[in-house]
Amino acid sequence: MRQLLQLAEYVGVDYSAAVANGRVINSGEYTEMKEFAGLIGEKVEKAPQAVRPEMHQLVNELKQLIIKKANAEAVVELTSELRATLLSALPKLSLPSTLVSEKQTKRLFQQNCALCHGAAGQGDGPGTAGLEPAPTDFTDRERANNRSLLGLFDAVSDGIDGTAMASFSHLSEEERWALTFYVGSLAFNDNADSEQKVPLNELINYSPNNLLQRGFSSGAIDYSRTHTHSYFSESSENNPIAIARITIDRALTAYQASNYSEAKRLAISAYLDGFELAESALSAKAPELMRTIERDMMALRGMAGQPGKRQQVTEIADQLQNQLNLAANKLLEDQLSGSALFTASAVILLREGLEALLIVLAMGTVLARSGRKDGLRYVHAGWITALIAGFGTWLLAEYVIGISGASREIIEGAAALLAAIILFYVGYWMHSKTQSQQWQRFIQERVQTQLNQGAFWGLAGLAFLAVYREVFETVLFYQSLLLQAQDNTHSVAYGFIFGVVILAVVAWAVIKYSIKLPMSTFFKITTYIILALVFILLGKGISALQEAAWLSHTAFPVDVSFDWLGVSASWESLGAQLVYVILVFTLFKRRTSSKLIKIG
């Protein structure tokens, strides 16, 4: 039925390029018009029985008009009548509930459409050579007056057979709708001002000429076509709770349509692109509610990709909507108080920064105690580069390429696991040097040759990984917190400063007291700290990949989540950490036994 709508509209729009004054002016276009009319006739057989006779009559009339080379006005009128009949038989269209931002939409157009349609949408892109028919000029007002937004959306989603217009189904639904509204606005006056606004369902279903016939003024049509973002909640673009609610609703719709892969993708996006960015703020006001929503969102992600769970998916989606509504109210109660903003800000920095700080400090103190302070510049180069790269990645995600929440989690998860592997090796190596004699021998025999420039670059890489994985997410969290702070941004700033002070105190204490420790004691303590950090990074890395749906998630029957320790209530995460603990005890016990045998 949607294909019929698209074909009927396409004939009405392009017929004038094939025939004029009773003569064929473009044989290729004319042949295409006859082919499309034939396709419409074939597809009518699958239309509902109630409208099929009327549609047969309309299709036969359309074929006769094309054969007689009738004027374009008659063909447009007939195809409009055919579309109206089809629309009356179609089930109610599921309207879009949100769009990507206007900035992101323009970026999508330049990335996906400008090659053929041109940077300004005038059909004059560098890739037009040899294309027949030529790409659409979206600024052509006469043509645009006969084109509905629904027809444009279906063309963007499915492509157009027999033309160079390819399907862009790889884009998300909100991205495709945003592109549709954007190209559908280019021929209209964006300075139009009207008290009347066309209802969204009619704006989407009917062409501007149809809307004129339905009683809407040209000013109202121009205004509605060029101000489509006014139909959607402006706050939803930046409000994590609103994004989560809208995306869950779309995930449920996709699941009910048996589109399980899309339902799972949307369920993942609801958490990573929405709720996760409000977690810190909500935790400061309602920690139990935050954990409940987090757990239920994980459950929704697990079920959304599986057929046969319609009732469970519906129930948990409804439950989440109620919880998110409660969360929104909690966050709006007098907005976030100054103390809540201060706490959330400090917790974000401490949670994201403490692990990275300890890793960098451990490497720095080891180099200092080894008499190789010349290697410190490599460690500093690693973490400073990570700060720059982290902010750079955020800027790219915001203004250039767009990075989804799932992609962010994959980056963070992979970095965490890689850092955990390298740190485990470092910890195991350091454990072997906890005896003073062994350390002195190592210094004398090997440190000058082993700690060469290549090894230093390895330390720089570890410092980079440890810091980079935290920076990007930290910036996102603060961006979300500042949006919720509104006029109370000074509380966020105070929390950030407090977090910096705490981290500075930790750094000072580690540097001051580690130097005074005996070498063997220093290495023992540092080894334990590093092995604990590996435990945390292992858990966080697996959790991040689970959130991105790269790893399965099987809920543990008891909620044993401790975010600071990287412990989450899933069998996969807990199992990996248990295996790690067993491995550490086995390897270190074997090494200890070996030492005792040698001493004996």
CORWOUR-V887167 format. One record per backbone hydrogen bond with DSSP energy under -0.5 kcal/mol. CO is the residue of the C=O (numbers start at 1). NH is the residue of the N-H. If there is no record, write none. Layout:
CO&NH, CO&NH
This chain:
1&5, 2&6, 3&7, 4&8, 5&9, 6&10, 7&11, 8&12, 9&13, 10&14, 11&15, 14&17, 15&18, 15&19, 18&25, 18&26, 20&23, 23&20, 23&25, 26&30, 27&31, 28&32, 29&33, 30&34, 31&35, 32&36, 33&37, 34&38, 35&39, 36&40, 37&41, 38&42, 39&43, 40&44, 41&45, 42&45, 43&46, 44&47, 48&51, 48&52, 49&53, 51&55, 52&56, 53&57, 54&58, 55&59, 56&60, 57&61, 58&62, 59&63, 60&64, 61&65, 62&66, 63&67, 64&68, 65&70, 66&69, 71&74, 71&75, 72&76, 73&77, 74&78, 75&79, 76&80, 77&81, 78&82, 79&83, 80&84, 81&85, 82&86, 83&87, 84&88, 85&89, 86&89, 86&90, 93&95, 101&105, 102&106, 103&107, 104&108, 105&109, 106&110, 107&111, 108&112, 109&113, 109&114, 113&116, 113&117, 114&118, 115&127, 116&125, 117&123, 117&124, 118&121, 121&138, 121&139, 125&128, 128&131, 136&138, 137&140, 139&141, 140&144, 141&145, 143&146, 144&147, 144&208, 145&209, 146&148, 148&152, 149&153, 150&154, 151&155, 152&156, 153&157, 154&158, 155&159, 156&168, 160&163, 164&166, 165&160, 168&171, 172&176, 173&177, 174&100, 174&178, 175&179, 176&180, 177&181, 178&182, 179&183, 180&184, 182&185, 182&186, 183&186, 185&188, 188&190, 189&192, 199&203, 200&204, 201&205, 202&206, 203&149, 204&150, 207&211, 208&212, 209&213, 210&214, 211&216, 212&215, 217&221, 218&222, 219&223, 220&198, 220&224, 221&225, 222&226, 223&227, 227&230, 228&231, 229&232, 233&236, 234&237, 235&238, 235&239, 238&240, 239&243, 240&244, 241&245, 242&246, 243&247, 244&248, 245&249, 246&250, 247&251, 248&252, 249&253, 250&254, 251&255, 252&256, 253&257, 254&259, 255&258, 258&260, 259&263, 260&264, 261&265, 262&266, 263&267, 264&268, 265&269, 266&270, 267&271, 268&271, 268&272, 269&273, 269&274, 270&275, 271&276, 274&277, 275&278, 275&279, 276&279, 278&282, 279&283, 280&284, 281&285, 282&285, 282&286, 283&287, 286&290, 287&291, 288&292, 289&293, 290&294, 291&295, 292&296, 293&297, 294&298, 295&299, 296&300, 297&301, 298&302, 299&303, 300&304, 301&305, 303&306, 306&309, 309&313, 310&314, 311&315, 312&316, 313&317, 314&318, 315&319, 316&320, 317&321, 318&322, 319&323, 320&324, 321&325, 322&326, 323&327, 324&328, 325&329, 326&330, 327&331, 328&332, 329&333, 330&333, 332&334, 332&335, 337&341, 338&342, 339&343, 340&344, 341&345, 342&346, 343&347, 344&348, 345&349, 346&350, 347&351, 348&352, 349&353, 350&354, 353&357, 354&358, 355&359, 356&360, 357&361, 358&362, 359&363, 360&364, 361&365, 362&366, 363&367, 364&368, 365&369, 366&370, 367&372, 368&371, 372&375, 373&376, 374&377, 375&378, 375&379, 376&380, 377&381, 378&382, 379&383, 380&384, 381&385, 382&386, 383&387, 384&388, 385&389, 386&390, 387&391, 388&392, 389&393, 390&394, 391&395, 392&396, 393&397, 394&398, 395&399, 396&400, 396&401, 396&402, 402&404, 404&408, 405&409, 406&410, 407&411, 408&412, 409&413, 410&414, 411&415, 412&416, 413&417, 414&418, 415&419, 416&420, 417&421, 418&422, 419&423, 420&424, 421&425, 422&426, 423&427, 424&428, 425&429, 426&430, 427&431, 428&432, 430&433, 431&434, 435&439, 436&440, 437&441, 438&442, 439&443, 440&444, 441&445, 442&446, 442&447, 443&448, 446&449, 446&450, 447&451, 450&452, 452&456, 453&457, 454&458, 455&459, 456&460, 457&461, 458&462, 459&463, 460&464, 461&465, 462&466, 463&467, 464&468, 465&469, 467&470, 467&471, 468&472, 470&474, 471&475, 472&476, 473&477, 474&478, 475&479, 476&480, 477&481, 478&482, 479&483, 480&484, 481&485, 482&486, 484&336, 485&488, 488&491, 488&492, 489&493, 490&494, 491&495, 492&496, 493&497, 494&498, 495&499, 496&500, 497&501, 498&502, 499&503, 500&504, 501&505, 502&506, 503&507, 504&508, 505&509, 506&510, 507&511, 508&512, 509&513, 510&514, 511&515, 512&516, 513&517, 518&522, 519&523, 520&524, 521&525, 522&526, 523&527, 524&528, 525&529, 526&530, 527&531, 528&532, 529&533, 530&534, 531&535, 532&536, 533&537, 534&538, 535&539, 536&540, 537&541, 538&542, 539&543, 540&544, 541&545, 542&546, 543&547, 544&548, 545&550, 545&551, 546&549, 553&555, 554&571, 558&560, 562&565, 562&567, 563&566, 566&568, 567&562, 568&570, 569&556, 570&574, 571&575, 572&576, 573&577, 574&578, 575&579, 576&580, 577&581, 578&582, 579&583, 580&584, 581&585, 582&586, 583&587, 584&588, 585&589, 586&590, 587&591, 588&592, 589&593, 590&594, 591&595, 592&596, 593&597, 594&598, 595&599, 596&600
